[in-house]
Amino acid sequence: MFEVLTVVMRPVFLLLLVLLAPLSTAFLTVGNGSPPADEQGVEVEITLSEGYWSQTNWNILKDNGIYPLRVISPSTILAWQVTENIELNLPVKITNSQPAQYKSGVDGLQPSDGDALRLVFEPRLPESSALQLTHQLALLSIDFTVEKSLLSSPIPQTMVVQWQHDDFALLDDLLNIEGLLWIEPVLETTARNTQSASIHQYGGLTQNPAWDLGLNASGVVVAMADSGIDADHSCFRNATAPLQFGADGEDAEGPAGTSHRKLLLLNETIDSGDTQGHSDYRHGTHVAGTLSCFDVYDYRNNTVPNSGSSLAHGSTLLFQDIVSSEGWVVPDVDLLLYEAAMNGAVIHSDSWGDNSAQYTARSADFDAWSREFPWSLAFVAPGNNGGEVLEPANARNVAAIGASIKNNQSQRWAASAHGPLQTILLVSLHLPLGHRFSQQRQMVLMALTMVICGHRVALVWQLQWPRVMPQ
C-alpha cells in the first residue's frame, strides 16, 4: 500500500514544487519592497565640456540606457542612471545631482506633524523607478500613489501627502530621495487685493491702519469710462442673491442709483454690459474692480473686506460704457467729465487713447476741463508701446501712470511709455524682471498702474474734500 502511495504522490509533490517555486522566489526577491541593487536608479548631472545639449546628444544617452530628465543649462542635463559604468562617446563630466528643494511659504516655516505637502517628481522618470520610490517613501510613512505609467510624462507628476513628523532630519531624508524635483506646502489660496491694500496703507501685509481710521473713500464718487462692466459681479451687485436684502425682486444686481450700495450711475447709452466678443472684453470690469470693488458678502455681513476688495472700497462708482460691437466709441471727453462732475465725481479713470504721441484736441480738452475744475483729476493710461506717452495721457494736467521693474534698481518697465513728457509719469507697479505679457495683458497692467494710484487719491480726497470742494 505504501509503495502505491509513493508512486502516486511523487508526481503530485513534484507538481507542487513547480507551482510553488515562483511564489517562493517572489517572497525572497520582494522582501521589504526594495528593487534589486542592480536596478537602483540615481540622478546625475551630465555636463558637456564643449557645445550644448542637442537632440542628437539626448538620443545618445537614451541609446546607452540613460534616461534624460530635463535640461538644467545649455551644457548640463539631469539624467536617471541605473548602471554604474557609463561609456559615452561624448566629452562629458558626470557628477551627483543636488537634493530636491523645499519651497516654503513666505513665512519660511518648515513642515510639522499634520501638515499637507505636495511632492513634485522629476519628469520623464522610467516606470521602473516606481518600485524604488515606493520603497523609499514607505520608510517615511508615505504611500506612493502616482500611476507608474505617468512617470515618463514630460509633465512632472505630483501627489499630496500628510507629513507625520516633527524631525527636521527626516525632511532632509525626504529631500534626498532620488526622483523628487521639489516639495511644497499645501497652502490656502487667497486673493491679493487685500494684501495690496495693506501695502498701500503702511507697507506691510497684515494690517489696515487707514481703514481702521475710516479712510476707505466712503462718500467719494469715482468715475470711469471703459469697455463695460459686469454689474452682477459680487464686487458691484447690490444683494448677495435674488430676493435677499438689496435685491430688486429676482434681480440681485439692483438698479443703479443713490440707493445702490456701489453703482451710483451706469451710463449704457452706447452699449450695455461687458459683452463677450467686444473689444477688450472684461477690461472694464477688471479696472472697475481694482478701483472700487467691495465684495457684496463682506459688505452685507459688515466684515473686513477680503475677497478682492479695493483699497477705496467705500467709494461709489459712476461707470460709462464706451465700447460697442463697433469697438471703442469714445464721446467728447468734456461730456464724460461733465456727467461725472454733475454727479459729484472729481476723479475720472480713462484707460484708453489713440496710437499717437501728439498733443491732440482730446489732450487739450482734458487740460481745458482741469483749468475750469482745478479740484478734479483724471488718471489716464500712458500706453504700452515702450515709447513716448500717448494721447490723451500727454495732457499737461492729468496723471499718467507708468510701471517699473522689480529688482534692486529703479528701472522703467520696457513696455511702459516714457518721456519726453509734458506731464508727470508716476511709477507705482512692480513687475517681475523678465516676465513676458501678451499685448492684452500689457494693456490691463498699464491700466492697473493708473487705477492703483487713482484709488489712493480717493482716500486722500475723502480726507481733504470738505476744505477744497466749493459750496
Contacts in CASP RR format, 6 or more apart in sequence:
PFRMAT RR
TARGET T0000
AUTHOR 0000-0000-0000
METHOD contacts of the structure
MODEL  1
MFEVLTVVMRPVFLLLLVLLAPLSTAFLTVGNGSPPADEQGVEVEITLSE
GYWSQTNWNILKDNGIYPLRVISPSTILAWQVTENIELNLPVKITNSQPA
QYKSGVDGLQPSDGDALRLVFEPRLPESSALQLTHQLALLSIDFTVEKSL
LSSPIPQTMVVQWQHDDFALLDDLLNIEGLLWIEPVLETTARNTQSASIH
QYGGLTQNPAWDLGLNASGVVVAMADSGIDADHSCFRNATAPLQFGADGE
DAEGPAGTSHRKLLLLNETIDSGDTQGHSDYRHGTHVAGTLSCFDVYDYR
NNTVPNSGSSLAHGSTLLFQDIVSSEGWVVPDVDLLLYEAAMNGAVIHSD
SWGDNSAQYTARSADFDAWSREFPWSLAFVAPGNNGGEVLEPANARNVAA
IGASIKNNQSQRWAASAHGPLQTILLVSLHLPLGHRFSQQRQMVLMALTM
VICGHRVALVWQLQWPRVMPQ
29 36 0 8 1.000
32 135 0 8 1.000
33 131 0 8 1.000
33 134 0 8 1.000
33 135 0 8 1.000
33 138 0 8 1.000
34 131 0 8 1.000
34 132 0 8 1.000
34 135 0 8 1.000
35 128 0 8 1.000
35 131 0 8 1.000
35 132 0 8 1.000
35 135 0 8 1.000
38 82 0 8 1.000
38 83 0 8 1.000
39 82 0 8 1.000
39 128 0 8 1.000
39 132 0 8 1.000
40 82 0 8 1.000
40 132 0 8 1.000
41 80 0 8 1.000
41 81 0 8 1.000
41 82 0 8 1.000
41 129 0 8 1.000
41 132 0 8 1.000
41 178 0 8 1.000
42 80 0 8 1.000
42 81 0 8 1.000
42 96 0 8 1.000
42 97 0 8 1.000
42 178 0 8 1.000
43 69 0 8 1.000
43 78 0 8 1.000
43 79 0 8 1.000
43 80 0 8 1.000
43 81 0 8 1.000
43 96 0 8 1.000
43 97 0 8 1.000
43 122 0 8 1.000
43 178 0 8 1.000
43 179 0 8 1.000
44 78 0 8 1.000
44 79 0 8 1.000
44 80 0 8 1.000
44 81 0 8 1.000
44 94 0 8 1.000
44 95 0 8 1.000
44 96 0 8 1.000
44 97 0 8 1.000
45 72 0 8 1.000
45 76 0 8 1.000
45 77 0 8 1.000
45 78 0 8 1.000
45 79 0 8 1.000
45 94 0 8 1.000
45 95 0 8 1.000
45 96 0 8 1.000
45 97 0 8 1.000
45 98 0 8 1.000
46 61 0 8 1.000
46 66 0 8 1.000
46 76 0 8 1.000
46 77 0 8 1.000
46 78 0 8 1.000
46 79 0 8 1.000
46 92 0 8 1.000
46 93 0 8 1.000
46 94 0 8 1.000
47 75 0 8 1.000
47 76 0 8 1.000
47 77 0 8 1.000
47 92 0 8 1.000
47 93 0 8 1.000
47 94 0 8 1.000
47 95 0 8 1.000
48 57 0 8 1.000
48 75 0 8 1.000
48 76 0 8 1.000
48 90 0 8 1.000
48 91 0 8 1.000
48 92 0 8 1.000
49 91 0 8 1.000
49 92 0 8 1.000
49 93 0 8 1.000
50 91 0 8 1.000
51 74 0 8 1.000
51 75 0 8 1.000
52 74 0 8 1.000
52 75 0 8 1.000
53 71 0 8 1.000
53 74 0 8 1.000
53 75 0 8 1.000
53 76 0 8 1.000
53 77 0 8 1.000
57 90 0 8 1.000
58 68 0 8 1.000
58 77 0 8 1.000
60 88 0 8 1.000
60 89 0 8 1.000
60 90 0 8 1.000
61 67 0 8 1.000
61 68 0 8 1.000
61 77 0 8 1.000
61 79 0 8 1.000
61 88 0 8 1.000
62 68 0 8 1.000
64 86 0 8 1.000
64 87 0 8 1.000
64 88 0 8 1.000
65 82 0 8 1.000
65 83 0 8 1.000
66 79 0 8 1.000
66 80 0 8 1.000
66 81 0 8 1.000
66 82 0 8 1.000
66 86 0 8 1.000
67 79 0 8 1.000
67 80 0 8 1.000
67 81 0 8 1.000
67 124 0 8 1.000
67 125 0 8 1.000
67 126 0 8 1.000
68 77 0 8 1.000
68 78 0 8 1.000
68 79 0 8 1.000
68 124 0 8 1.000
69 77 0 8 1.000
69 78 0 8 1.000
69 79 0 8 1.000
69 80 0 8 1.000
69 122 0 8 1.000
69 123 0 8 1.000
69 124 0 8 1.000
69 125 0 8 1.000
70 77 0 8 1.000
70 78 0 8 1.000
70 122 0 8 1.000
70 123 0 8 1.000
70 124 0 8 1.000
71 77 0 8 1.000
71 78 0 8 1.000
72 78 0 8 1.000
78 97 0 8 1.000
78 122 0 8 1.000
80 122 0 8 1.000
80 124 0 8 1.000
80 125 0 8 1.000
80 126 0 8 1.000
80 129 0 8 1.000
80 178 0 8 1.000
80 179 0 8 1.000
81 94 0 8 1.000
82 126 0 8 1.000
82 128 0 8 1.000
86 94 0 8 1.000
99 172 0 8 1.000
99 175 0 8 1.000
99 176 0 8 1.000
100 174 0 8 1.000
100 175 0 8 1.000
100 176 0 8 1.000
100 177 0 8 1.000
100 179 0 8 1.000
100 180 0 8 1.000
100 181 0 8 1.000
100 182 0 8 1.000
100 183 0 8 1.000
101 175 0 8 1.000
101 182 0 8 1.000
101 183 0 8 1.000
102 110 0 8 1.000
102 111 0 8 1.000
102 171 0 8 1.000
102 175 0 8 1.000
102 182 0 8 1.000
102 183 0 8 1.000
102 184 0 8 1.000
103 182 0 8 1.000
103 183 0 8 1.000
103 184 0 8 1.000
103 185 0 8 1.000
104 110 0 8 1.000
104 184 0 8 1.000
104 185 0 8 1.000
105 185 0 8 1.000
105 187 0 8 1.000
110 168 0 8 1.000
110 171 0 8 1.000
111 117 0 8 1.000
111 163 0 8 1.000
111 171 0 8 1.000
111 185 0 8 1.000
112 163 0 8 1.000
112 166 0 8 1.000
113 163 0 8 1.000
113 164 0 8 1.000
113 165 0 8 1.000
113 166 0 8 1.000
114 162 0 8 1.000
114 163 0 8 1.000
114 164 0 8 1.000
115 162 0 8 1.000
115 163 0 8 1.000
115 185 0 8 1.000
115 186 0 8 1.000
116 160 0 8 1.000
116 161 0 8 1.000
116 162 0 8 1.000
116 163 0 8 1.000
116 185 0 8 1.000
116 186 0 8 1.000
117 160 0 8 1.000
117 161 0 8 1.000
117 162 0 8 1.000
117 163 0 8 1.000
117 183 0 8 1.000
117 184 0 8 1.000
117 185 0 8 1.000
117 186 0 8 1.000
118 158 0 8 1.000
118 159 0 8 1.000
118 160 0 8 1.000
118 183 0 8 1.000
118 184 0 8 1.000
118 185 0 8 1.000
118 186 0 8 1.000
119 142 0 8 1.000
119 158 0 8 1.000
119 159 0 8 1.000
119 160 0 8 1.000
119 161 0 8 1.000
119 180 0 8 1.000
119 183 0 8 1.000
120 156 0 8 1.000
120 157 0 8 1.000
120 158 0 8 1.000
120 180 0 8 1.000
120 181 0 8 1.000
120 182 0 8 1.000
120 183 0 8 1.000
120 184 0 8 1.000
121 133 0 8 1.000
121 146 0 8 1.000
121 151 0 8 1.000
121 156 0 8 1.000
121 157 0 8 1.000
121 158 0 8 1.000
121 179 0 8 1.000
121 180 0 8 1.000
121 181 0 8 1.000
122 156 0 8 1.000
122 179 0 8 1.000
122 180 0 8 1.000
122 181 0 8 1.000
123 153 0 8 1.000
123 154 0 8 1.000
123 155 0 8 1.000
123 156 0 8 1.000
123 181 0 8 1.000
124 152 0 8 1.000
124 153 0 8 1.000
124 154 0 8 1.000
125 151 0 8 1.000
125 152 0 8 1.000
125 179 0 8 1.000
126 151 0 8 1.000
126 152 0 8 1.000
127 148 0 8 1.000
127 149 0 8 1.000
127 151 0 8 1.000
127 152 0 8 1.000
129 151 0 8 1.000
129 178 0 8 1.000
129 179 0 8 1.000
130 144 0 8 1.000
130 146 0 8 1.000
130 148 0 8 1.000
130 151 0 8 1.000
132 178 0 8 1.000
133 144 0 8 1.000
133 146 0 8 1.000
133 177 0 8 1.000
133 179 0 8 1.000
134 144 0 8 1.000
136 177 0 8 1.000
136 178 0 8 1.000
137 143 0 8 1.000
137 144 0 8 1.000
137 177 0 8 1.000
138 144 0 8 1.000
139 173 0 8 1.000
140 165 0 8 1.000
140 170 0 8 1.000
140 173 0 8 1.000
140 174 0 8 1.000
141 164 0 8 1.000
141 165 0 8 1.000
142 161 0 8 1.000
142 174 0 8 1.000
143 161 0 8 1.000
144 159 0 8 1.000
145 159 0 8 1.000
146 157 0 8 1.000
146 158 0 8 1.000
146 159 0 8 1.000
150 157 0 8 1.000
151 157 0 8 1.000
156 181 0 8 1.000
160 186 0 8 1.000
165 171 0 8 1.000
174 180 0 8 1.000
174 183 0 8 1.000
175 183 0 8 1.000
190 306 0 8 1.000
191 306 0 8 1.000
191 307 0 8 1.000
191 308 0 8 1.000
192 308 0 8 1.000
193 290 0 8 1.000
193 293 0 8 1.000
193 308 0 8 1.000
193 309 0 8 1.000
193 310 0 8 1.000
194 305 0 8 1.000
194 306 0 8 1.000
194 308 0 8 1.000
194 309 0 8 1.000
195 205 0 8 1.000
196 311 0 8 1.000
196 452 0 8 1.000
197 208 0 8 1.000
197 211 0 8 1.000
197 305 0 8 1.000
197 309 0 8 1.000
197 310 0 8 1.000
197 311 0 8 1.000
198 204 0 8 1.000
198 205 0 8 1.000
198 206 0 8 1.000
198 207 0 8 1.000
198 208 0 8 1.000
199 205 0 8 1.000
200 311 0 8 1.000
200 452 0 8 1.000
200 456 0 8 1.000
201 207 0 8 1.000
201 208 0 8 1.000
201 209 0 8 1.000
201 210 0 8 1.000
201 211 0 8 1.000
201 311 0 8 1.000
202 209 0 8 1.000
202 210 0 8 1.000
208 304 0 8 1.000
210 216 0 8 1.000
210 311 0 8 1.000
210 459 0 8 1.000
211 304 0 8 1.000
211 305 0 8 1.000
215 459 0 8 1.000
215 462 0 8 1.000
215 463 0 8 1.000
216 311 0 8 1.000
216 312 0 8 1.000
216 313 0 8 1.000
216 314 0 8 1.000
216 315 0 8 1.000
216 459 0 8 1.000
216 462 0 8 1.000
217 292 0 8 1.000
217 311 0 8 1.000
217 312 0 8 1.000
217 313 0 8 1.000
217 314 0 8 1.000
217 315 0 8 1.000
217 455 0 8 1.000
217 458 0 8 1.000
217 459 0 8 1.000
217 461 0 8 1.000
217 462 0 8 1.000
218 314 0 8 1.000
218 315 0 8 1.000
218 462 0 8 1.000
219 314 0 8 1.000
219 315 0 8 1.000
219 316 0 8 1.000
219 462 0 8 1.000
220 312 0 8 1.000
220 314 0 8 1.000
220 315 0 8 1.000
220 316 0 8 1.000
220 346 0 8 1.000
220 347 0 8 1.000
220 458 0 8 1.000
220 461 0 8 1.000
220 462 0 8 1.000
220 465 0 8 1.000
221 264 0 8 1.000
221 315 0 8 1.000
221 316 0 8 1.000
221 317 0 8 1.000
221 318 0 8 1.000
221 340 0 8 1.000
221 343 0 8 1.000
221 344 0 8 1.000
221 345 0 8 1.000
221 346 0 8 1.000
221 347 0 8 1.000
222 291 0 8 1.000
222 292 0 8 1.000
222 312 0 8 1.000
222 315 0 8 1.000
222 316 0 8 1.000
222 317 0 8 1.000
222 318 0 8 1.000
222 345 0 8 1.000
222 347 0 8 1.000
222 348 0 8 1.000
222 349 0 8 1.000
222 454 0 8 1.000
222 455 0 8 1.000
222 458 0 8 1.000
223 317 0 8 1.000
223 318 0 8 1.000
223 319 0 8 1.000
223 320 0 8 1.000
223 336 0 8 1.000
223 339 0 8 1.000
223 340 0 8 1.000
223 343 0 8 1.000
223 345 0 8 1.000
223 347 0 8 1.000
223 348 0 8 1.000
223 349 0 8 1.000
224 284 0 8 1.000
224 287 0 8 1.000
224 288 0 8 1.000
224 291 0 8 1.000
224 317 0 8 1.000
224 318 0 8 1.000
224 319 0 8 1.000
224 320 0 8 1.000
224 348 0 8 1.000
224 349 0 8 1.000
224 350 0 8 1.000
224 351 0 8 1.000
225 319 0 8 1.000
225 320 0 8 1.000
225 321 0 8 1.000
225 322 0 8 1.000
225 330 0 8 1.000
225 336 0 8 1.000
225 348 0 8 1.000
225 349 0 8 1.000
225 350 0 8 1.000
225 352 0 8 1.000
226 283 0 8 1.000
226 284 0 8 1.000
226 287 0 8 1.000
226 288 0 8 1.000
226 319 0 8 1.000
226 320 0 8 1.000
226 321 0 8 1.000
226 322 0 8 1.000
226 323 0 8 1.000
226 349 0 8 1.000
226 351 0 8 1.000
226 352 0 8 1.000
227 274 0 8 1.000
227 278 0 8 1.000
227 279 0 8 1.000
227 280 0 8 1.000
227 281 0 8 1.000
227 282 0 8 1.000
227 283 0 8 1.000
227 284 0 8 1.000
227 321 0 8 1.000
227 322 0 8 1.000
227 323 0 8 1.000
227 328 0 8 1.000
228 271 0 8 1.000
228 273 0 8 1.000
228 274 0 8 1.000
228 275 0 8 1.000
228 283 0 8 1.000
228 284 0 8 1.000
228 285 0 8 1.000
228 319 0 8 1.000
228 321 0 8 1.000
228 322 0 8 1.000
228 323 0 8 1.000
229 236 0 8 1.000
229 266 0 8 1.000
229 273 0 8 1.000
229 274 0 8 1.000
229 284 0 8 1.000
229 285 0 8 1.000
229 288 0 8 1.000
229 319 0 8 1.000
229 321 0 8 1.000
230 236 0 8 1.000
230 273 0 8 1.000
230 274 0 8 1.000
230 282 0 8 1.000
230 285 0 8 1.000
231 237 0 8 1.000
231 253 0 8 1.000
231 256 0 8 1.000
231 263 0 8 1.000
231 266 0 8 1.000
231 273 0 8 1.000
232 252 0 8 1.000
232 253 0 8 1.000
233 285 0 8 1.000
233 289 0 8 1.000
234 295 0 8 1.000
234 296 0 8 1.000
234 297 0 8 1.000
234 307 0 8 1.000
235 262 0 8 1.000
235 288 0 8 1.000
235 289 0 8 1.000
235 292 0 8 1.000
235 293 0 8 1.000
235 294 0 8 1.000
235 295 0 8 1.000
235 296 0 8 1.000
235 308 0 8 1.000
235 309 0 8 1.000
236 253 0 8 1.000
236 262 0 8 1.000
236 263 0 8 1.000
236 288 0 8 1.000
236 289 0 8 1.000
236 293 0 8 1.000
236 296 0 8 1.000
236 317 0 8 1.000
237 252 0 8 1.000
237 253 0 8 1.000
237 254 0 8 1.000
237 262 0 8 1.000
237 296 0 8 1.000
238 246 0 8 1.000
238 247 0 8 1.000
238 248 0 8 1.000
238 252 0 8 1.000
238 253 0 8 1.000
238 254 0 8 1.000
238 260 0 8 1.000
238 261 0 8 1.000
238 262 0 8 1.000
238 263 0 8 1.000
238 296 0 8 1.000
239 245 0 8 1.000
239 246 0 8 1.000
239 247 0 8 1.000
239 252 0 8 1.000
239 253 0 8 1.000
239 254 0 8 1.000
239 296 0 8 1.000
239 300 0 8 1.000
240 252 0 8 1.000
240 296 0 8 1.000
240 297 0 8 1.000
240 300 0 8 1.000
241 247 0 8 1.000
241 252 0 8 1.000
242 249 0 8 1.000
242 250 0 8 1.000
242 251 0 8 1.000
242 252 0 8 1.000
243 249 0 8 1.000
243 250 0 8 1.000
244 252 0 8 1.000
244 300 0 8 1.000
245 300 0 8 1.000
246 252 0 8 1.000
246 254 0 8 1.000
246 261 0 8 1.000
247 254 0 8 1.000
248 254 0 8 1.000
248 255 0 8 1.000
254 260 0 8 1.000
256 263 0 8 1.000
256 264 0 8 1.000
256 265 0 8 1.000
256 266 0 8 1.000
257 263 0 8 1.000
257 264 0 8 1.000
257 265 0 8 1.000
258 264 0 8 1.000
260 316 0 8 1.000
261 294 0 8 1.000
261 296 0 8 1.000
261 299 0 8 1.000
262 292 0 8 1.000
262 294 0 8 1.000
262 316 0 8 1.000
262 317 0 8 1.000
263 316 0 8 1.000
263 317 0 8 1.000
263 319 0 8 1.000
264 316 0 8 1.000
264 317 0 8 1.000
264 318 0 8 1.000
264 343 0 8 1.000
265 318 0 8 1.000
265 319 0 8 1.000
265 339 0 8 1.000
265 343 0 8 1.000
266 319 0 8 1.000
266 321 0 8 1.000
267 318 0 8 1.000
267 319 0 8 1.000
267 320 0 8 1.000
267 321 0 8 1.000
267 339 0 8 1.000
268 321 0 8 1.000
270 321 0 8 1.000
270 322 0 8 1.000
270 323 0 8 1.000
270 324 0 8 1.000
270 329 0 8 1.000
270 331 0 8 1.000
271 278 0 8 1.000
271 321 0 8 1.000
271 322 0 8 1.000
271 323 0 8 1.000
271 324 0 8 1.000
271 325 0 8 1.000
271 329 0 8 1.000
272 321 0 8 1.000
273 321 0 8 1.000
274 281 0 8 1.000
274 282 0 8 1.000
274 284 0 8 1.000
274 285 0 8 1.000
275 281 0 8 1.000
275 325 0 8 1.000
278 323 0 8 1.000
278 324 0 8 1.000
278 325 0 8 1.000
278 327 0 8 1.000
279 323 0 8 1.000
279 327 0 8 1.000
279 328 0 8 1.000
280 323 0 8 1.000
280 328 0 8 1.000
280 440 0 8 1.000
280 443 0 8 1.000
283 351 0 8 1.000
283 443 0 8 1.000
283 444 0 8 1.000
283 447 0 8 1.000
284 351 0 8 1.000
286 444 0 8 1.000
286 447 0 8 1.000
286 448 0 8 1.000
287 349 0 8 1.000
287 351 0 8 1.000
287 444 0 8 1.000
287 447 0 8 1.000
287 448 0 8 1.000
287 451 0 8 1.000
288 317 0 8 1.000
288 319 0 8 1.000
289 308 0 8 1.000
289 310 0 8 1.000
290 310 0 8 1.000
290 448 0 8 1.000
290 451 0 8 1.000
290 452 0 8 1.000
290 455 0 8 1.000
291 310 0 8 1.000
291 312 0 8 1.000
291 315 0 8 1.000
291 317 0 8 1.000
291 349 0 8 1.000
291 451 0 8 1.000
291 454 0 8 1.000
291 455 0 8 1.000
291 458 0 8 1.000
292 310 0 8 1.000
292 312 0 8 1.000
292 313 0 8 1.000
292 314 0 8 1.000
292 315 0 8 1.000
292 316 0 8 1.000
292 317 0 8 1.000
292 455 0 8 1.000
293 308 0 8 1.000
293 309 0 8 1.000
293 310 0 8 1.000
293 313 0 8 1.000
294 305 0 8 1.000
294 309 0 8 1.000
294 310 0 8 1.000
294 313 0 8 1.000
294 314 0 8 1.000
295 305 0 8 1.000
295 306 0 8 1.000
295 307 0 8 1.000
295 308 0 8 1.000
295 309 0 8 1.000
297 307 0 8 1.000
298 304 0 8 1.000
298 305 0 8 1.000
298 306 0 8 1.000
298 307 0 8 1.000
298 309 0 8 1.000
305 313 0 8 1.000
310 455 0 8 1.000
311 455 0 8 1.000
311 456 0 8 1.000
311 458 0 8 1.000
311 459 0 8 1.000
312 454 0 8 1.000
312 455 0 8 1.000
312 456 0 8 1.000
312 458 0 8 1.000
312 459 0 8 1.000
315 455 0 8 1.000
315 458 0 8 1.000
318 339 0 8 1.000
318 340 0 8 1.000
318 343 0 8 1.000
318 345 0 8 1.000
320 336 0 8 1.000
320 339 0 8 1.000
320 340 0 8 1.000
322 328 0 8 1.000
322 329 0 8 1.000
322 330 0 8 1.000
322 331 0 8 1.000
322 336 0 8 1.000
322 352 0 8 1.000
323 329 0 8 1.000
328 352 0 8 1.000
330 352 0 8 1.000
330 353 0 8 1.000
332 365 0 8 1.000
333 350 0 8 1.000
333 362 0 8 1.000
333 365 0 8 1.000
333 366 0 8 1.000
333 369 0 8 1.000
333 392 0 8 1.000
334 365 0 8 1.000
334 368 0 8 1.000
334 369 0 8 1.000
336 348 0 8 1.000
336 350 0 8 1.000
337 348 0 8 1.000
337 366 0 8 1.000
337 369 0 8 1.000
337 373 0 8 1.000
337 376 0 8 1.000
337 378 0 8 1.000
340 348 0 8 1.000
341 373 0 8 1.000
341 376 0 8 1.000
346 373 0 8 1.000
346 375 0 8 1.000
346 376 0 8 1.000
346 377 0 8 1.000
346 461 0 8 1.000
346 465 0 8 1.000
346 469 0 8 1.000
347 376 0 8 1.000
347 377 0 8 1.000
347 378 0 8 1.000
347 379 0 8 1.000
347 454 0 8 1.000
347 457 0 8 1.000
347 458 0 8 1.000
347 461 0 8 1.000
348 376 0 8 1.000
348 377 0 8 1.000
348 378 0 8 1.000
348 379 0 8 1.000
349 378 0 8 1.000
349 379 0 8 1.000
349 450 0 8 1.000
349 451 0 8 1.000
349 454 0 8 1.000
350 378 0 8 1.000
350 379 0 8 1.000
350 380 0 8 1.000
350 381 0 8 1.000
350 392 0 8 1.000
351 380 0 8 1.000
351 381 0 8 1.000
351 443 0 8 1.000
351 446 0 8 1.000
351 447 0 8 1.000
351 450 0 8 1.000
351 451 0 8 1.000
352 381 0 8 1.000
353 362 0 8 1.000
353 380 0 8 1.000
353 381 0 8 1.000
353 383 0 8 1.000
353 390 0 8 1.000
353 391 0 8 1.000
353 392 0 8 1.000
353 393 0 8 1.000
354 360 0 8 1.000
354 362 0 8 1.000
354 390 0 8 1.000
354 391 0 8 1.000
355 385 0 8 1.000
355 390 0 8 1.000
356 390 0 8 1.000
356 391 0 8 1.000
357 387 0 8 1.000
357 388 0 8 1.000
357 389 0 8 1.000
357 390 0 8 1.000
357 391 0 8 1.000
357 394 0 8 1.000
358 391 0 8 1.000
358 394 0 8 1.000
359 391 0 8 1.000
359 394 0 8 1.000
359 395 0 8 1.000
359 422 0 8 1.000
360 391 0 8 1.000
360 392 0 8 1.000
362 391 0 8 1.000
362 392 0 8 1.000
363 391 0 8 1.000
363 392 0 8 1.000
363 394 0 8 1.000
363 395 0 8 1.000
364 395 0 8 1.000
365 392 0 8 1.000
366 378 0 8 1.000
366 380 0 8 1.000
366 392 0 8 1.000
366 395 0 8 1.000
366 397 0 8 1.000
366 398 0 8 1.000
367 395 0 8 1.000
367 396 0 8 1.000
367 397 0 8 1.000
367 398 0 8 1.000
369 376 0 8 1.000
369 378 0 8 1.000
370 376 0 8 1.000
370 377 0 8 1.000
370 378 0 8 1.000
370 395 0 8 1.000
370 397 0 8 1.000
370 398 0 8 1.000
371 397 0 8 1.000
375 468 0 8 1.000
375 469 0 8 1.000
375 470 0 8 1.000
377 398 0 8 1.000
377 399 0 8 1.000
377 457 0 8 1.000
378 395 0 8 1.000
378 398 0 8 1.000
378 399 0 8 1.000
379 398 0 8 1.000
379 399 0 8 1.000
379 401 0 8 1.000
379 450 0 8 1.000
379 451 0 8 1.000
379 453 0 8 1.000
379 454 0 8 1.000
379 457 0 8 1.000
380 392 0 8 1.000
380 393 0 8 1.000
380 395 0 8 1.000
380 398 0 8 1.000
380 399 0 8 1.000
380 400 0 8 1.000
380 450 0 8 1.000
381 393 0 8 1.000
381 400 0 8 1.000
381 401 0 8 1.000
381 443 0 8 1.000
381 446 0 8 1.000
381 447 0 8 1.000
381 449 0 8 1.000
381 450 0 8 1.000
382 389 0 8 1.000
382 390 0 8 1.000
382 393 0 8 1.000
382 394 0 8 1.000
382 400 0 8 1.000
382 401 0 8 1.000
382 402 0 8 1.000
382 416 0 8 1.000
382 417 0 8 1.000
382 425 0 8 1.000
382 446 0 8 1.000
382 450 0 8 1.000
383 389 0 8 1.000
383 390 0 8 1.000
383 393 0 8 1.000
383 416 0 8 1.000
383 417 0 8 1.000
383 443 0 8 1.000
383 446 0 8 1.000
384 415 0 8 1.000
384 416 0 8 1.000
384 417 0 8 1.000
384 439 0 8 1.000
384 442 0 8 1.000
384 443 0 8 1.000
384 445 0 8 1.000
384 446 0 8 1.000
385 415 0 8 1.000
385 417 0 8 1.000
386 414 0 8 1.000
386 415 0 8 1.000
386 416 0 8 1.000
386 417 0 8 1.000
386 418 0 8 1.000
387 417 0 8 1.000
387 418 0 8 1.000
387 419 0 8 1.000
388 394 0 8 1.000
388 417 0 8 1.000
388 418 0 8 1.000
388 419 0 8 1.000
388 420 0 8 1.000
389 400 0 8 1.000
389 417 0 8 1.000
389 418 0 8 1.000
389 419 0 8 1.000
389 421 0 8 1.000
389 423 0 8 1.000
389 425 0 8 1.000
390 417 0 8 1.000
392 398 0 8 1.000
393 400 0 8 1.000
393 417 0 8 1.000
393 423 0 8 1.000
394 400 0 8 1.000
394 421 0 8 1.000
394 422 0 8 1.000
394 423 0 8 1.000
395 422 0 8 1.000
395 423 0 8 1.000
396 422 0 8 1.000
396 423 0 8 1.000
397 423 0 8 1.000
398 423 0 8 1.000
399 423 0 8 1.000
399 424 0 8 1.000
399 426 0 8 1.000
399 450 0 8 1.000
399 453 0 8 1.000
399 454 0 8 1.000
399 457 0 8 1.000
400 417 0 8 1.000
400 421 0 8 1.000
400 423 0 8 1.000
400 424 0 8 1.000
400 425 0 8 1.000
400 426 0 8 1.000
400 450 0 8 1.000
401 425 0 8 1.000
401 426 0 8 1.000
401 427 0 8 1.000
401 428 0 8 1.000
401 429 0 8 1.000
401 446 0 8 1.000
401 449 0 8 1.000
401 450 0 8 1.000
401 452 0 8 1.000
401 453 0 8 1.000
402 412 0 8 1.000
402 413 0 8 1.000
402 416 0 8 1.000
402 417 0 8 1.000
402 425 0 8 1.000
402 426 0 8 1.000
402 427 0 8 1.000
402 428 0 8 1.000
402 429 0 8 1.000
402 446 0 8 1.000
402 449 0 8 1.000
402 450 0 8 1.000
403 412 0 8 1.000
403 413 0 8 1.000
403 415 0 8 1.000
403 416 0 8 1.000
403 427 0 8 1.000
403 428 0 8 1.000
403 429 0 8 1.000
403 430 0 8 1.000
403 431 0 8 1.000
403 445 0 8 1.000
403 446 0 8 1.000
403 449 0 8 1.000
404 410 0 8 1.000
404 411 0 8 1.000
404 412 0 8 1.000
404 413 0 8 1.000
404 416 0 8 1.000
404 427 0 8 1.000
404 428 0 8 1.000
404 429 0 8 1.000
404 430 0 8 1.000
404 431 0 8 1.000
405 411 0 8 1.000
405 412 0 8 1.000
405 413 0 8 1.000
405 430 0 8 1.000
405 431 0 8 1.000
405 433 0 8 1.000
406 430 0 8 1.000
406 431 0 8 1.000
406 432 0 8 1.000
406 433 0 8 1.000
407 433 0 8 1.000
410 427 0 8 1.000
412 418 0 8 1.000
412 427 0 8 1.000
413 431 0 8 1.000
415 437 0 8 1.000
415 442 0 8 1.000
415 446 0 8 1.000
416 446 0 8 1.000
416 449 0 8 1.000
417 425 0 8 1.000
417 446 0 8 1.000
418 425 0 8 1.000
419 425 0 8 1.000
426 453 0 8 1.000
428 449 0 8 1.000
428 452 0 8 1.000
428 453 0 8 1.000
429 445 0 8 1.000
429 448 0 8 1.000
429 449 0 8 1.000
429 452 0 8 1.000
431 445 0 8 1.000
437 445 0 8 1.000
END
